[in-house]
Amino acid sequence: MAANRKRSGTLDAAERNAMSDSTFAFPRLRKEPLNDASHVRNAIARFDQVRDASDEEREEAFRRIKRAAKRYGVEMTETSWRELGKPSRTMKSSDKPRTPDKATRNQPRSERSRDDLYAEAKRRNIRGRSAMTKAELVQALGNR
């Protein structure tokens, strides 16, 4: 049975707990094990789903993943961690909408992104916001 588990690329809790921190792409969080090719591919695919990691941790995780990819023969074309896990068009329920920073909030609405305008419309409970264009969101939110 253990041989089948190894072939399918899964780890049980005991195996995962026995792994050293250095085996993970994100050692502090013990996320994304890099113990075989299957797990390296998963680490690449799920890189953007790791929460509570700093940019420095992401940079180090990317280096770890690149080394493991080379070790296990996994092809990797990305040259920066910022290229991994491009945002999809649909948002997962666990994702929180981006809150505009102070500089963005101080911009005229016509210069802000549609996503920022949508987030503001959501906070202000403006009906029909999901079907609105950027121009319609600007109009619905009113001028400064």
SULVENMO-V816230 format. One record per helix or strand of 2 or more residues. SS is the DSSP state (H for helix, E for strand). FROM is the first residue (numbers start at 1). TO is the last residue. If there is no record, write none. Layout:
SS_FROM_TO / SS_FROM_TO
This chain:
H_2_8 / H_13_18 / H_21_23 / E_24_26 / E_31_33 / H_37_49 / H_55_72 / H_81_83 / H_102_105 / H_109_111 / H_114_123 / H_129_131 / H_134_141
